[in-house]
Amino acid sequence: MIITSKVYFPTGDDVNSRGSTRKHISASVEESLRRLGTDYIDLYFLHRFDDLTSLEETLSVLNDLVRQGKVLYLGASNFAAWQVAKALGISSRQGWSRFECMQPMYNLVKRQVEVEILPLASSENVAVISYSPLGGGLLSGKYGIKKRPKEGRLLENEMYNNRYNDPIFYEIAEKFTSLAEEKSFSPISLAVAWVGSHPDVTAPIIGARNCEQLKPSLESVKIDMTKELRAEISALSLEPPPATDRNEERTEHNYGSR
Ligand SMILES: NC(=O)c1ccc[n+]([C@@H]2O[C@H](COP(=O)([O-])OP(=O)(O)OC[C@H]3O[C@@H](n4cnc5c(N)ncnc54)[C@H](OP(=O)(O)O)[C@@H]3O)[C@@H](O)[C@H]2O)c1
């Protein structure tokens, strides 16, 4: 069993009970160890980049936690690629433990990670365990252009409602569900398999309300996601432009070919 936890968001009203400062991280890890009833956490994530604390301070305290044996490996969630790259540079220069894993959002309608995060992971040999493979339920088959379930996270949770409020996402969800049905796959298994089939994704983190919901997500590993099937699914949503915004970089005749 691997235990992971995260730190950053407020754990109390006090102004110091938040962020990635030495004070908050030191106190939070002790609280997590106590609540989990364990001596160490296998993988400890920063939940978000802290714009107000120096990265040196944060990485220094994380390195101390590894040295003390309270944490084995470090990770970063919801970071931009430049923030992870900057952190990797600092850790390397100082001889500190570095981020070994990233936890970004990734699904058929949220593909920004393909531009910078996944290439960074590949270049620097950093693991990726991405979250929300179903877009919080959007790709489960129960949402479409006009189709809504009686209950569901996208309806009940304001943050998720806001994150997925673009009508184009519901259009993609409808087309994706049709494609899954046409090929006799559960849309849930297919959506998770699509995420897991990206060569730079180590594993998707799956989410479920109950055991029944969990089954099709687990069955995703049975799908043979060929290059053709992946391409067919990918074509349902827009591939984000390259980081340079030069679309020609994606063609076979780009100037980097030798
Ligand atoms: N680092 C971060 O900031 C961050 C953020 C989000 C999540 N996470 C992690 O990643 C995990 C997965 O993310 P996620 O929960 O957003 O994943 P997800 O797979 O995109 O969404 C899971 C939701 O989809 C719906 N669903 C799942 N299986 C279904 C089924 N068989 N039939 C119908 N609906 C189904 C359920 O919501 P409804 O029943 O409500 O529709 C379920 O809660 C989380 O548990 C969490 O550990 C991390």
The ligand as a Tripos MOL2 file, in Angstrom:
@<TRIPOS>MOLECULE
LIG
   48    52     1     0     0
SMALL
NO_CHARGES

@<TRIPOS>ATOM
      1 N1         -4.7030   17.2620   -7.1170 N.am      1 LIG1
      2 C1         -5.9070   17.7590   -7.2530 C.2       1 LIG1
      3 O1         -6.0940   18.9860   -7.2340 O.2       1 LIG1
      4 C2         -7.0640   16.8260   -7.4750 C.ar      1 LIG1
      5 C3         -8.2660   17.3470   -7.9490 C.ar      1 LIG1
      6 C4         -9.3210   16.4440   -8.1980 C.ar      1 LIG1
      7 C5         -9.1560   15.1100   -7.9200 C.ar      1 LIG1
      8 N2         -7.9720   14.6410   -7.4180 N.ar      1 LIG1
      9 C6         -7.7850   13.2030   -7.1210 C.3       1 LIG1
     10 O2         -8.0620   12.4260   -8.2530 O.3       1 LIG1
     11 C7         -9.0920   11.4780   -7.9840 C.3       1 LIG1
     12 C8         -9.8990   11.3180   -9.2430 C.3       1 LIG1
     13 O3        -10.4070   12.5570   -9.6720 O.3       1 LIG1
     14 P1        -11.9430   12.7180   -9.9600 P.3       1 LIG1
     15 O4        -12.7220   12.1760   -8.8130 O.co2     1 LIG1
     16 O5        -12.1850   14.1170  -10.3960 O.co2     1 LIG1
     17 O6        -12.0720   11.6740  -11.1750 O.3       1 LIG1
     18 P2        -13.1300   11.4900  -12.3480 P.3       1 LIG1
     19 O7        -12.9960   10.0660  -12.7070 O.co2     1 LIG1
     20 O8        -12.9180   12.5010  -13.4010 O.co2     1 LIG1
     21 O9        -14.5640   11.7820  -11.7060 O.3       1 LIG1
     22 C9        -15.1110   10.8990  -10.7800 C.3       1 LIG1
     23 C10       -16.6120   11.1600  -10.7160 C.3       1 LIG1
     24 O10       -17.2420   10.7060  -11.9190 O.3       1 LIG1
     25 C11       -18.4820   10.1200  -11.6110 C.3       1 LIG1
     26 N3        -18.3920    8.6940  -11.9370 N.ar      1 LIG1
     27 C12       -17.3320    7.8620  -11.7050 C.ar      1 LIG1
     28 N4        -17.6240    6.6070  -12.0870 N.ar      1 LIG1
     29 C13       -18.8790    6.6260  -12.5750 C.ar      1 LIG1
     30 C14       -19.7420    5.6400  -13.0740 C.ar      1 LIG1
     31 N5        -19.3610    4.3630  -13.1530 N.pl3     1 LIG1
     32 N6        -20.9760    6.0190  -13.4870 N.ar      1 LIG1
     33 C15       -21.3690    7.2960  -13.3950 C.ar      1 LIG1
     34 N7        -20.6100    8.2720  -12.8960 N.ar      1 LIG1
     35 C16       -19.3680    7.9560  -12.4830 C.ar      1 LIG1
     36 C17       -18.7010   10.3130  -10.1020 C.3       1 LIG1
     37 O11       -19.3180   11.5770   -9.8770 O.3       1 LIG1
     38 P3        -20.9060   11.7670   -9.7610 P.3       1 LIG1
     39 O12       -21.4980   10.4770   -9.2900 O.co2     1 LIG1
     40 O13       -21.0430   12.8910   -8.8240 O.co2     1 LIG1
     41 O14       -21.3510   12.1320  -11.1460 O.co2     1 LIG1
     42 C18       -17.2740   10.3820   -9.5960 C.3       1 LIG1
     43 O15       -17.1550   11.0580   -8.3560 O.3       1 LIG1
     44 C19        -9.8310   12.0610   -6.7650 C.3       1 LIG1
     45 O16       -10.4360   11.0600   -5.9930 O.3       1 LIG1
     46 C20        -8.7110   12.7370   -6.0120 C.3       1 LIG1
     47 O17        -8.0170   11.7780   -5.2320 O.3       1 LIG1
     48 C21        -6.9270   15.4760   -7.2210 C.ar      1 LIG1
@<TRIPOS>BOND
     1     1     2 1
     2     2     3 2
     3     2     4 1
     4     4     5 ar
     5     4    48 ar
     6     5     6 ar
     7     6     7 ar
     8     7     8 ar
     9     8     9 1
    10     8    48 ar
    11     9    10 1
    12     9    46 1
    13    10    11 1
    14    11    12 1
    15    11    44 1
    16    12    13 1
    17    13    14 1
    18    14    15 2
    19    14    16 1
    20    14    17 1
    21    17    18 1
    22    18    19 2
    23    18    20 1
    24    18    21 1
    25    21    22 1
    26    22    23 1
    27    23    24 1
    28    23    42 1
    29    24    25 1
    30    25    26 1
    31    25    36 1
    32    26    27 ar
    33    26    35 ar
    34    27    28 ar
    35    28    29 ar
    36    29    30 ar
    37    29    35 ar
    38    30    31 1
    39    30    32 ar
    40    32    33 ar
    41    33    34 ar
    42    34    35 ar
    43    36    37 1
    44    36    42 1
    45    37    38 1
    46    38    39 2
    47    38    40 1
    48    38    41 1
    49    42    43 1
    50    44    45 1
    51    44    46 1
    52    46    47 1
@<TRIPOS>SUBSTRUCTURE
     1 LIG1         1 GROUP 0 **** ****
